[in-house]
Amino acid sequence: MAKIKAAIIGCGGIGTGKHLPALAALKERVEVVGFCDIIPERAQKACKEFGADGAKVYTDYKEMLKDESIQTIHVCTPNRSHSFISIDSMEAGKHVICEKPMAKTYAEAKAMLDCSKKTGKILTIGYQNRYTKESLFVKRACEEGELGDIYYAKAHAIRRRAVPTWGVFLNEYEQGGGPLIDIGTHALDLTLWCMDNYKPKAVLGATFKKLGDQKETGNPWGDWDQSQFTVEDSAFGMIIMQNGATIQLESSWALNTREVGEAKTTLCGTKAGIDMKDGVHINGVKYNKMYTLTPDLTGVGVAFFDAAGGDNPAVTELSLFLNAVEGKGELVTKPEQALVVTQLLEAIYTSASTGKAVYFD
């Protein structure tokens, strides 16, 4: 079978750090023939390192989309442009894998989903944390009914000090927010996926910018520019689902806490609970005694997707996308699921700004 021809829009950190290495790992199935970035030197550098023979460099993604040989597009731009670039790509006949979050707003994300349905083109969102060994074990436990009815959960995305000081991460206009939309989105996606619950009823949220104006921050990537810090440094949400299940979402780039953890979930059910702190732990009661089970995840046996990812979640994610493009399997990270994540993130921001709960029909 001929290799799939892929192209990437946005050759910054997420493109060169995640997408292009994953594409290189699956070079027997896919080749990158187009590289686009508004900074031509970045696209040229990425093309030199990851490009197939004859690969082309662009600064205008619309020019690249005119290449009819390109079948898939990787959208790795700031959040503001996820929606219109993905829509333009699908309307040009390309399948799309777009980085998280799906979009800045629910309306933009809904337009992406509508375009996918209209054009028949595959659209998926980059939630690779679903495919860690820990996440796959937790998902399997939920699917097998080990936890029973899951009625309470926590979505964890807490950094004590790890504010990204490069790119446009601190720019509200480009990104739509700070840690909530950046890393909170991963924790929420993982939690909803494990619960298999995508029907929200109400949201109450709060955001804070308490540390963003401080100096001598202890940040491992260096002190941030306070004048450029236009987003929250922490955000929290309480989500009530239609069936009554409750989710606490916590996210921060900078918070005075020792308890940290990113892209993790804690789930509590009627039969047992499970968490991802320092590995995976299942807790419950057996023979009238409490127990904690800690599985050994160093071996094989937890990945239940037919993907060539090995231990690399980004490669697993891409392999599953390619399977769907080739008609060899169903899409795993569905745009309908990512749409609900964006809907809830937007609701937390709205609740925080208005001081009122957000209710869904």
N, C-alpha and C positions, 0 to 999 in steps of 0.2 A: 504494500500500500504506500502511495506517495505521502511524503511528509506534509503535515499541516503547515501552512505559511502564516506566521504570526508577525504582528507589529506592536510596538509599544509607544504610548503617548505619555511623556513625562519620564525623563531619565535621571531623576534625582535619587534620594536615598532609598525609598521603598522600591523603586524600579530596579536599581542596580544591586540593592541588598537582598531583595526577596525574589522578584519576578524573573529577572534575567538569569540568576543562578539556577532557579528551578527549571527554566526553559533549557538551559545548558545541560542539566542533569537528565533531561528527556529528549536529548538531541536526536535519538533514533526515531522519534515520533514527530518532532516539530522543529522548524528552523525560523529564526528571526530575520525578516527581510526588510523591515522598516523601523527606523528610530526617529522619533520626533521630540523636540524640546525647544522652548523659546530661547534657550541659551545654546547656540549651535555647538559650542565646544563640548558640552555635556553629551549631546547626541553623538557627536563624532567619536568621543572617547568610548562610549558604550558600544557603538557599532564596531569599532576596532577590536574590542574585547569579546563581544558576543555575537557579532553579525555573521550571517551566512555569506557565501561568495556572492558578490553582486548586490549586497544589501545597500539600501539607500538611506540618506539622512535628510530630514525635513525640519523646518521651523514652523510650518503651517500644517496642522493635522488634516485639514480639509483637502489639501493637495495629496497627502498620503492616502487618504480614503478613496481617491480616484483609481488606485491600483487594484484592479479586479482580481489579481492573483492572491491578495491578502484575504485570509479566511477568518482570522481571530485578531481581536484588539485587546491589549492590556492597558487599561486607563489608570495611570499612576500620577495623577495631577492633584493639586489642592482640592479640597472638598467642594468649593464653589463651582468648579467646572465638571464635576462628575456627571451631572445630569445631562447637560447639553452635548458633551462629547460622546457619552454613551449612546444617546439618542441619534446623533449624527452618524455614529458608527453603525448602528443597527439599520438605519435607513439606507446606508450605503451597502448593505448586504453582509455585514460582518457579525460574527458572534462576539460577545463581550464578556471579559472578566474585569470587573471594576473594583478598585481597592475600597476598603471600608472607610467610612460608613457609606451607605448607598448614596446619600446626598445630604445636603444641609437641612432640607425641609421635607416634610411628608409630601407636599404637593409635587416637588421635584422628583422624589422617589417614585411616586405614583405615575408620573409621566413616563418614567423609564420602564416601569412594568407594563403600562399600556402599550408602549412602543414595541416591547418584546412580543406581546401577544399579537399586535397588528402585523408585524413583519415576519413573525415566526422564527426570529433569531434568538439564540440562547443568551441569557443574561444571568451571570452569577456575581456574587460579591465576595471579596477577599477576607473571609473569616477562617484563616488557617488554624486558629487555636482549637477548632473542633477536632483536629487530627493529631493531637499529641497522644501519647500512650495513656496519660492520665484521663484525658477527656474521653477517649474511646472506651476506656473501662467504665467510666461513670455512665456514659450513654448506654452501654450494654446492660449495666445493672438496672437502669431505668426501664429499658425495653423489655427486660425479662421479668419485670414486676417485683424485683427484690425489695424496693422501697415502699411498695403499696401506693396509696393515693398521696401524691406529693402536694402538700398544702402550704409549705413555707420554704422560702429559699433566700439566699444571699448571693448577690453577684459582686465579686471582689475585683477592684482595679485600683489598688492603693500603693502609691509610692511615697516614701518618706521624703526623699529629695531626688528627683530625676526629671527636671524640667527641660524639655528639648529646646535648645537655644539656637538652632539652625533653621533654615527654610522659613516657612510662614506659620509655624505652629502657634505662635503667640498672637497671630493676626485674626481677629474675630471675623472680619469681612471675608477673608479667604477660606477660613476653616469652619466658621459657624460656632465655635466654642473651643474650650480647652480640653482638660482631661476627660470630661464626660463623653464628648464626641470622638475623642482620640482613642482612649483605652477602655473607658466605660462601655463603649459599644461592643468590644470583644467579650467582656464579662456578661453583658446582658444577652448577647447572641447565644453564648454557650449555655446560659441558664434556661432560656426559653426553649432551646433545641433539646436539652436533656429532659425538660418537663413536657415537651411536645404540647405547649400551651401558647396559643397566639391570639387569644381573645381578651384584650384588656377592658376593664370597666372604668377605672379612675386612677389618677396619678397625682401625687403631692411631691413637690420638689423644692430643693434649696441649693443655691450656689453661693460660693464665697470667693472673695479675692482678699485674703488676709495677709498673705506672705509675698504676693507679687511685687510689692513696693519696697521690700526689704533689701539690704545689702549684706555682704559677707554671708552668703546663703548656704554654703556647704554643698552646693550643687556639683555633682561629679563632672558635668559638662561645662562648668564655669558659671560665674554669676550672669544672670540674665539682664537684659536692658530693660529697666523699669518702664521707660517711655514707650517701649514696643509691646509691653505685656497688656493686651487689651481683652484677655479672656479670663475666665475663672481659674483659680488654682485648685479648687476642690468642688465637688458637687455630689449631692445625695438625693435619692428618690425612693418613695414608697409607692409601689405599684400593686393595685388590686385587680385581679383577673375576674372575669365574669363568673367563674365557678367558685369564687371566694378565695382562691389561692393568693398568697401575698408574697411579694418579692421586694427585698431591700437591695438597692443598688448604691454602692459606694465607690467613688472615684476620686483620685487626687494625683497631682504631680508633686505637690509639696504639702505635707501634713506632719505635724509633730506627733508621731506615733511610732512605736516599735513594731507594730503588727502590720506587715506589708504582704502584698500578694497581688499578682496581676493575671488577668484572664483565668480566673478561678471561680468555682461555684461551690456553695454548700446547699444541700437539698435535704429536707426533712419530710418523711412520709409516715404513713400509718404502720408500716411494717419495720422500717429501719431508716437511718439517715446516712448520708455520705458527704465527705468533704475532701478538698484537694490541698489541704495545708500540710506541707512536708510530706508529699506523696498523697496517696489515696487511703482513706480510712472509712470503713463501714461500721456503724454502731447500731446496736439493737439490744433486745432482751431475748434470751433463750434459756429454757428450763428455770425460769424465774430469776435469772442472773443477767446483769448487763455484760455486754461483750463489745470489743473493738477488734475488727479484722483489718489487717494491713496487707494487701496483696503485694507480691513481688512482681514488679513491672519491668524487670530487667530482661526478661526473656520474650518469646513470641507468644502470640495467642490472643492479643487484644484488638488488633486491627481487623475489622470485619468487612472492610471495603476491598474490592478487588482492584487495588491500585499499586503502582510501582513506586511508592513513596518511601518505603523503608522507614527510617526513624525521622525523616524530614517532613514536617507538616506542610510546608509550602509546596514540596514536590507532590505529596499526596493530593493536595488541593488541585494542583494543575493537572495531574493525571486524571482525576475524576472529571474535571472540565473537558479535557480532551476526549475522554470516553463518551461524554454526552454529545460532543460535536461530531464524533464518528458514529454515533448511533449505537454504541456498545453498552450503554447504561444510562440510568436516570440521573439527572442533576441532583446533587446532594444539598448544596446550599442554594435554596430556591429564592428567587427575588421576592416572592410573597412573604417569606419569613423575614428577610432583610428589611422589607417595607415596614413591618411592625416594629422592628428595632428602631428605625428612624422615627417612626410615629411616637414612640415612647420617649426617646431622647428629646425630641422637640417639645413634648408635653412637660417634661421636667424643667426645661428652660422656661417655658411659658408660665408654669406654676411658680417658679422662682421669681420671675419678673413681676407677676401680678399679685403674688401672695395668696392665690386661690388654687383650689384643686381643679384639675382638668378632668372632665367626664366624657366618656365615649358613648355613642349610641349603641 
